[in-house]
Amino acid sequence: MRKVALRIVYFLTVYLPLEDFLLKWIPVPYPIYLGLRQASDALVLILAGMVLGMRFRATRRFRIVGRGADFCLVAFVGLALCTVALREGNLLYTVLNLKALLRYVLLVYALLNLSLRRAEVYVLLRLMYVSLGIQFIVSMIQIAGPVSIDQFFFPRVQGTEVAGVELGSTAYRESEKGYISGTMTNNISYGGFLLVGLATYVTRYIRDRRTLLYWGAVAVFLFLAYMSGSRAVTFAVVLLVATDHYLSGEAGQFLKVSTLTFLPFVPLVLLMGVNLSGLHIFEVFSAEYLRVAMEQRLGIVLNVLPQFLTDLSVADVLFGLSPDRTILRRFVADVTELPAVLIGNVAVIEDVYWVALPVYYGLAGLGLFVGFFALVAREVYRIAQKGKELLERRLARIALLLLVVAVPLNLIGQYFETRQFSFYLWLFVGVSLSYTYTRIVTDQRASS
């Protein structure tokens, strides 16, 4: 049974980035195709059931994260379900939203109770590099080849609606602009996977000096992030590398290298008269981008959230409105400066997930979710700084880097709901905690 559980983890590690590309070739009706897209979620549930069942039969107890994190998670789910039930809202919307948000958190508990060993961890890391290599090759083909070649990698789905939830792909639109998305459905999924690959790579240098090879690889990741068209991921690459240096006590070195790298370009830009605001990555600093942002994400932050906090009852603010579309539509109908992006589709509020959480689940729900997130981050930070083994510290560093970049990313995208980023985020959290626990138990047995 344990081998089967491990094989499920190994399979998903390679399969998820390729999922939409592989499934498009299966000649089945669309409803069956949609069902096959849920196979990865089903495998995670099967994995958790197998591992927790084996653990309970053997010891009559489960391993948990501890330090209050598990309480926050269970209380968050309980509060969300109670809120929608008391409001007599649509329970299906709430369950679907919780599933999208928390579906891979089960990996943490499955891996904790699986007690990963060193050899198994290295297999996972190698598989991660295989997945990254595949995406790198596809990315180079998309960059070097004509637009028509992108059609080979396009997913089957362009847009549909299931149970009132919009599903779609932006791959067609992005390819027309010259952006790349690997074998995934959009630049959000692709960019999130790039960040996971970068975190896995830079932590190879957790003890060694940063070499030219290190900075060359970082430059490649930065270039691919830029070519994905995602400004969020492009800036997140810089944040991830900066955080990695900070955790190593090398923040000064990062600033020095960054300055020496970009300073020579300043006179070149000035002499050539290049308009930086016209470049895709720097459009965020232009007045036009600010105007558009006010109708979209920035408007959600500055208009929707303040009205939620000031105009609703104390109970609404504390416990939220639930993800029920009917209740949400009534709320946004009273918003005086409603961002254009929300008109006709209130679910787009999730494009700023840190706003969606308090609106859906209230300040109490937000506090519980942030409590779980922060307590997990504190635990992996402790391991990253004080872990006994190099591999132990490296795994915790990977998890911590992904947790750090998840915070700003979810201000500008649904990264908590993105299959690839969410899977690998909680995978590495689980691997880190599991390997540390295994090492502690091994040391205790050796000393007794």
C-alpha positions as CSV (number, residue, x, y, z in Angstrom):
1,M,0.0,0.0,0.0
2,R,2.8,2.4,0.8
3,K,4.4,1.8,-2.6
4,V,1.1,2.6,-4.3
5,A,0.8,5.8,-2.3
6,L,4.3,6.8,-3.3
7,R,3.6,6.1,-7.0
8,I,0.5,8.3,-6.9
9,V,2.7,11.2,-5.6
10,Y,5.4,10.5,-8.2
11,F,2.8,10.3,-11.0
12,L,1.1,13.6,-10.1
13,T,4.5,15.4,-9.8
14,V,5.1,14.7,-13.5
15,Y,1.5,14.6,-14.7
16,L,-0.1,17.8,-13.6
17,P,1.9,20.2,-15.9
18,L,1.0,17.9,-18.8
19,E,-2.6,17.2,-17.8
20,D,-4.4,19.4,-20.3
21,F,-2.0,18.7,-23.1
22,L,-2.4,14.9,-22.7
23,L,-6.1,14.9,-22.2
24,K,-6.9,16.8,-25.4
25,W,-5.8,13.8,-27.4
26,I,-8.3,11.4,-25.8
27,P,-11.3,11.2,-28.2
28,V,-14.1,11.3,-25.6
29,P,-17.2,13.5,-25.3
30,Y,-16.8,16.8,-23.5
31,P,-18.5,15.7,-20.2
32,I,-16.1,12.8,-19.9
33,Y,-13.2,15.1,-20.7
34,L,-14.2,17.3,-17.8
35,G,-14.5,14.3,-15.6
36,L,-10.9,13.2,-16.5
37,R,-9.7,16.6,-15.6
38,Q,-10.9,15.9,-12.0
39,A,-8.8,12.7,-11.9
40,S,-5.8,14.4,-10.2
41,D,-8.1,15.7,-7.4
42,A,-9.6,12.2,-7.0
43,L,-6.1,10.7,-6.8
44,V,-5.2,13.1,-4.0
45,L,-8.3,12.1,-2.1
46,I,-7.5,8.4,-2.7
47,L,-3.9,9.0,-1.6
48,A,-5.0,10.7,1.6
49,G,-7.5,8.0,2.4
50,M,-5.0,5.2,1.8
51,V,-2.2,6.9,3.9
52,L,-4.4,8.0,6.8
53,G,-6.1,4.6,6.9
54,M,-2.8,2.8,7.0
55,R,-1.5,5.1,9.7
56,F,-4.7,4.8,11.9
57,R,-4.7,1.0,11.6
58,A,-1.0,0.9,12.7
59,T,-1.0,3.5,15.5
60,R,-4.6,4.5,16.1
61,R,-3.6,8.2,15.6
62,F,-2.5,10.6,12.9
63,R,0.5,12.9,12.5
64,I,-0.5,16.6,12.3
65,V,1.2,19.9,11.6
66,G,0.6,21.0,15.2
67,R,1.1,24.3,16.9
68,G,-2.5,25.3,16.3
69,A,-2.3,25.1,12.4
70,D,-4.7,22.1,12.2
71,F,-7.3,23.8,14.5
72,C,-7.2,26.9,12.2
73,L,-7.8,24.8,9.1
74,V,-10.7,22.7,10.5
75,A,-12.3,25.8,12.1
76,F,-12.0,27.7,8.7
77,V,-13.8,24.9,6.8
78,G,-16.4,24.5,9.6
79,L,-17.1,28.3,9.7
80,A,-17.5,28.4,5.9
81,L,-20.1,25.6,5.9
82,C,-22.0,27.0,8.8
83,T,-22.2,30.4,7.3
84,V,-23.7,29.3,4.0
85,A,-26.1,26.9,5.9
86,L,-27.3,29.6,8.2
87,R,-27.8,32.0,5.2
88,E,-29.7,29.2,3.4
89,G,-27.3,29.8,0.5
90,N,-26.1,27.5,-2.2
91,L,-23.9,24.9,-0.5
92,L,-22.5,23.7,-3.8
93,Y,-20.8,27.0,-4.6
94,T,-19.2,27.0,-1.1
95,V,-18.0,23.4,-1.4
96,L,-16.6,24.0,-4.9
97,N,-14.8,27.1,-3.7
98,L,-13.3,25.3,-0.7
99,K,-12.3,22.4,-2.9
100,A,-10.5,24.8,-5.3
101,L,-8.8,26.6,-2.4
102,L,-7.8,23.6,-0.2
103,R,-7.8,20.5,-2.5
104,Y,-4.1,20.0,-2.3
105,V,-3.7,20.8,1.4
106,L,-4.5,17.1,2.0
107,L,-1.1,16.4,0.5
108,V,0.5,17.8,3.6
109,Y,-1.3,15.4,5.9
110,A,-0.9,12.5,3.5
111,L,2.9,13.0,3.3
112,L,3.3,13.6,7.0
113,N,1.7,10.2,7.7
114,L,3.7,8.6,4.9
115,S,7.1,9.4,6.6
116,L,9.2,10.0,3.5
117,R,12.8,8.8,3.4
118,R,15.9,10.3,1.9
119,A,15.9,8.2,-1.3
120,E,12.2,8.9,-1.9
121,V,12.7,12.7,-1.5
122,Y,15.5,12.6,-4.1
123,V,13.2,10.7,-6.5
124,L,10.6,13.5,-6.1
125,L,13.3,16.2,-6.7
126,R,14.5,14.4,-9.9
127,L,11.0,14.1,-11.2
128,M,10.6,17.8,-10.6
129,Y,13.6,18.4,-12.8
130,V,12.1,16.2,-15.5
131,S,8.9,18.2,-15.4
132,L,10.9,21.4,-15.6
133,G,13.0,20.1,-18.5
134,I,9.9,19.3,-20.5
135,Q,8.4,22.7,-20.0
136,F,11.8,24.3,-20.9
137,I,11.9,22.4,-24.2
138,V,8.3,23.3,-25.0
139,S,8.9,26.9,-24.1
140,M,11.9,27.1,-26.5
141,I,9.8,25.7,-29.3
142,Q,7.0,28.2,-28.6
143,I,9.5,31.1,-28.6
144,A,11.4,30.1,-31.7
145,G,8.5,28.6,-33.8
146,P,5.7,30.4,-35.6
147,V,2.4,31.1,-33.9
148,S,0.8,28.2,-35.7
149,I,3.0,25.7,-33.7
150,D,1.3,26.9,-30.5
151,Q,-1.9,25.2,-31.6
152,F,-0.3,21.8,-31.1
153,F,0.0,22.7,-27.4
154,F,-3.3,24.4,-26.9
155,P,-5.7,22.8,-24.4
156,R,-9.0,21.4,-25.5
157,V,-11.1,23.8,-23.4
158,Q,-11.6,27.4,-24.5
159,G,-14.5,28.2,-22.3
160,T,-17.4,26.6,-20.5
161,E,-19.5,26.8,-17.4
162,V,-20.0,24.1,-14.8
163,A,-22.4,24.5,-11.9
164,G,-22.3,28.2,-12.5
165,V,-18.4,28.3,-12.3
166,E,-16.6,29.7,-15.4
167,L,-13.9,27.4,-16.7
168,G,-11.7,28.6,-19.6
169,S,-8.3,29.0,-21.1
170,T,-6.5,32.1,-22.3
171,A,-3.8,30.2,-24.2
172,Y,-5.2,31.3,-27.6
173,R,-5.3,34.9,-26.8
174,E,-1.8,34.8,-25.1
175,S,-0.1,33.1,-28.0
176,E,-1.4,35.8,-30.4
177,K,0.5,38.3,-28.3
178,G,3.6,36.2,-28.5
179,Y,3.4,34.9,-24.9
180,I,4.1,31.3,-23.9
181,S,2.4,28.9,-21.6
182,G,4.2,25.6,-22.0
183,T,1.8,22.6,-22.0
184,M,-0.6,24.4,-19.6
185,T,-3.8,26.3,-20.1
186,N,-2.6,29.9,-19.4
187,N,0.2,32.0,-18.2
188,I,-1.0,31.9,-14.6
189,S,-0.5,28.1,-14.5
190,Y,2.8,28.3,-16.4
191,G,4.2,31.1,-14.4
192,G,3.3,29.4,-11.1
193,F,5.2,26.3,-12.3
194,L,8.2,28.4,-13.2
195,L,8.4,29.7,-9.7
196,V,8.3,26.2,-8.3
197,G,11.1,25.2,-10.6
198,L,13.1,28.3,-9.6
199,A,12.7,27.6,-5.9
200,T,13.8,24.0,-6.5
201,Y,16.8,25.1,-8.4
202,V,18.2,28.0,-6.3
203,T,18.1,25.9,-3.1
204,R,20.7,23.7,-4.6
205,Y,23.0,26.5,-3.6
206,I,21.9,26.6,0.0
207,R,25.5,26.1,1.1
208,D,27.6,26.8,-1.9
209,R,28.7,30.2,-3.2
210,R,26.5,31.6,-6.0
211,T,28.3,31.0,-9.3
212,L,27.9,32.2,-12.8
213,L,25.8,29.1,-13.5
214,Y,23.4,30.1,-10.7
215,W,22.9,33.6,-12.1
216,G,22.6,32.3,-15.6
217,A,19.8,30.0,-14.6
218,V,18.1,32.8,-12.7
219,A,18.3,34.9,-15.9
220,V,16.7,32.1,-17.9
221,F,13.8,31.8,-15.4
222,L,13.4,35.6,-15.5
223,F,13.3,35.6,-19.3
224,L,10.7,32.8,-19.4
225,A,8.6,34.6,-16.9
226,Y,8.8,37.7,-19.0
227,M,7.9,35.7,-22.2
228,S,4.8,34.3,-20.3
229,G,3.4,37.8,-20.3
230,S,2.8,37.6,-16.5
231,R,4.1,40.7,-14.8
232,A,3.3,39.2,-11.4
233,V,5.5,36.2,-12.1
234,T,8.3,38.3,-13.5
235,F,8.4,40.4,-10.3
236,A,7.9,37.2,-8.2
237,V,11.1,35.8,-9.7
238,V,13.0,38.7,-8.3
239,L,11.3,38.5,-5.0
240,L,12.0,34.7,-4.7
241,V,15.7,35.1,-5.4
242,A,15.9,38.1,-3.0
243,T,14.2,36.1,-0.3
244,D,16.6,33.2,-0.9
245,H,19.6,35.5,-0.4
246,Y,18.0,37.0,2.7
247,L,17.5,33.6,4.3
248,S,21.1,32.9,3.6
249,G,22.2,36.2,5.1
250,E,23.4,37.4,1.7
251,A,20.9,40.3,1.1
252,G,23.9,42.6,0.5
253,Q,25.3,40.3,-2.2
254,F,21.9,40.2,-4.0
255,L,21.7,44.0,-4.0
256,K,25.3,44.3,-5.3
257,V,24.8,41.8,-8.1
258,S,21.5,43.3,-9.1
259,T,23.0,46.8,-9.2
260,L,26.1,45.7,-11.2
261,T,23.8,43.8,-13.6
262,F,21.2,46.5,-14.4
263,L,23.2,49.7,-13.8
264,P,25.1,49.5,-17.2
265,F,21.7,49.4,-19.0
266,V,20.7,52.8,-17.6
267,P,22.9,55.0,-19.8
268,L,22.1,52.7,-22.8
269,V,18.4,53.2,-22.3
270,L,18.9,57.0,-21.9
271,L,21.1,57.3,-25.0
272,M,18.7,55.2,-27.1
273,G,15.6,57.0,-25.8
274,V,13.8,53.8,-25.0
275,N,10.4,54.4,-23.4
276,L,10.4,52.0,-20.5
277,S,6.7,52.5,-19.8
278,G,6.0,51.2,-23.3
279,L,7.6,47.8,-22.4
280,H,5.2,45.2,-21.2
281,I,6.9,44.6,-17.9
282,F,7.0,48.3,-17.0
283,E,3.4,49.1,-18.1
284,V,2.4,48.8,-14.4
285,F,3.9,52.2,-13.8
286,S,2.0,54.0,-16.5
287,A,-1.1,56.2,-16.1
288,E,-3.1,54.1,-18.6
289,Y,-2.3,50.9,-16.7
290,L,-3.5,52.5,-13.4
291,R,-6.7,53.6,-15.1
292,V,-7.4,50.0,-16.3
293,A,-6.4,48.6,-13.0
294,M,-9.0,50.8,-11.2
295,E,-11.7,49.0,-13.4
296,Q,-10.3,45.6,-12.5
297,R,-8.1,44.4,-9.6
298,L,-7.2,47.8,-8.0
299,G,-10.8,48.7,-8.1
300,I,-11.7,45.5,-6.2
301,V,-9.2,46.5,-3.5
302,L,-10.1,50.2,-3.3
303,N,-13.9,50.0,-3.9
304,V,-15.3,46.6,-3.0
305,L,-13.4,45.8,0.1
306,P,-14.0,49.2,1.9
307,Q,-17.7,49.0,1.2
308,F,-17.8,45.5,2.5
309,L,-16.1,46.6,5.8
310,T,-18.1,49.7,6.3
311,D,-21.6,49.2,4.9
312,L,-22.5,45.7,6.0
313,S,-23.6,44.4,9.4
314,V,-21.1,43.3,12.0
315,A,-22.2,39.7,11.5
316,D,-21.7,40.0,7.7
317,V,-18.2,41.4,8.2
318,L,-17.2,38.8,10.7
319,F,-18.6,35.7,9.0
320,G,-18.8,36.7,5.3
321,L,-21.4,36.5,2.6
322,S,-20.4,33.0,1.4
323,P,-19.5,32.3,-2.2
324,D,-23.2,32.1,-3.1
325,R,-23.5,34.0,-6.4
326,T,-27.0,35.3,-5.5
327,I,-25.9,36.8,-2.2
328,L,-22.8,38.3,-3.9
329,R,-24.8,39.9,-6.6
330,R,-27.0,41.6,-4.1
331,F,-23.9,42.9,-2.3
332,V,-22.1,44.2,-5.5
333,A,-25.4,45.8,-6.6
334,D,-25.0,48.3,-3.8
335,V,-21.3,49.1,-4.5
336,T,-21.2,52.7,-5.7
337,E,-18.1,52.3,-7.8
338,L,-18.3,48.8,-9.1
339,P,-15.3,47.8,-11.1
340,A,-16.3,46.9,-14.7
341,V,-14.7,43.5,-14.5
342,L,-17.3,42.4,-11.9
343,I,-20.4,43.4,-14.0
344,G,-22.1,40.1,-14.9
345,N,-19.5,37.9,-13.2
346,V,-19.1,38.5,-9.5
347,A,-16.8,35.5,-9.2
348,V,-14.0,37.6,-10.8
349,I,-13.6,39.0,-7.3
350,E,-11.3,36.0,-6.8
351,D,-8.7,37.7,-9.0
352,V,-7.8,39.4,-5.8
353,Y,-7.9,36.4,-3.5
354,W,-7.1,38.4,-0.3
355,V,-10.2,40.4,-1.0
356,A,-12.4,37.4,-1.9
357,L,-11.5,35.6,1.4
358,P,-13.0,38.2,3.8
359,V,-16.0,38.8,1.5
360,Y,-16.7,35.1,1.2
361,Y,-15.7,34.0,4.8
362,G,-15.5,37.2,6.8
363,L,-12.7,38.6,8.9
364,A,-13.1,35.5,11.2
365,G,-12.6,33.2,8.2
366,L,-9.7,35.3,6.9
367,G,-8.1,35.2,10.3
368,L,-8.3,31.4,10.5
369,F,-7.0,30.9,7.0
370,V,-4.1,33.3,7.5
371,G,-3.5,31.6,10.9
372,F,-3.1,28.2,9.2
373,F,-0.9,29.7,6.5
374,A,1.3,31.7,8.9
375,L,1.7,28.8,11.4
376,V,2.8,26.4,8.6
377,A,5.2,29.1,7.3
378,R,6.6,29.5,10.8
379,E,7.2,25.8,11.1
380,V,9.1,25.5,7.8
381,Y,11.0,28.6,8.6
382,R,12.2,27.0,11.9
383,I,13.3,24.0,9.9
384,A,15.0,26.1,7.2
385,Q,17.1,27.9,9.8
386,K,17.8,25.1,12.4
387,G,17.3,21.8,10.5
388,K,20.0,19.2,11.3
389,E,20.6,18.1,7.8
390,L,21.3,20.0,4.6
391,L,18.5,18.2,2.7
392,E,16.1,19.0,5.5
393,R,16.9,22.7,5.4
394,R,16.7,22.7,1.6
395,L,13.2,21.2,1.5
396,A,12.0,23.7,4.1
397,R,13.6,26.5,2.1
398,I,11.7,25.5,-1.0
399,A,8.5,25.4,0.9
400,L,9.1,28.7,2.5
401,L,10.0,30.5,-0.7
402,L,6.8,29.3,-2.3
403,L,4.8,30.4,0.7
404,V,6.4,33.9,0.6
405,V,5.7,34.5,-3.1
406,A,2.1,33.1,-2.7
407,V,1.2,36.2,-0.6
408,P,1.7,38.9,-3.3
409,L,0.7,36.5,-6.2
410,N,-2.8,36.1,-4.7
411,L,-3.3,39.9,-4.8
412,I,-3.2,39.7,-8.6
413,G,-4.3,36.2,-9.4
414,Q,-6.1,33.0,-8.3
415,Y,-2.8,31.2,-7.4
416,F,-4.4,29.4,-4.4
417,E,-6.8,27.8,-7.0
418,T,-4.2,27.1,-9.7
419,R,-3.6,23.4,-10.0
420,Q,0.1,23.5,-10.6
421,F,1.2,26.1,-8.1
422,S,-1.1,24.9,-5.4
423,F,-0.1,21.3,-5.9
424,Y,3.6,21.9,-5.6
425,L,3.3,24.5,-2.8
426,W,1.6,22.0,-0.5
427,L,3.6,19.1,-1.9
428,F,6.9,20.7,-0.8
429,V,5.4,21.8,2.6
430,G,4.3,18.2,3.1
431,V,7.7,16.7,2.0
432,S,9.6,19.1,4.2
433,L,7.5,18.4,7.3
434,S,7.5,14.6,6.6
435,Y,11.2,14.3,6.1
436,T,12.0,16.3,9.2
437,Y,9.6,14.1,11.2
438,T,11.2,11.0,9.8
439,R,14.7,12.2,10.7
440,I,13.6,13.0,14.3
441,V,12.0,9.6,14.8
442,T,15.1,7.9,13.3
443,D,17.5,9.9,15.6
444,Q,15.3,9.0,18.6
445,R,15.4,5.3,17.8
446,A,19.2,5.4,17.2
447,S,19.8,7.0,20.6
448,S,17.5,4.7,22.6
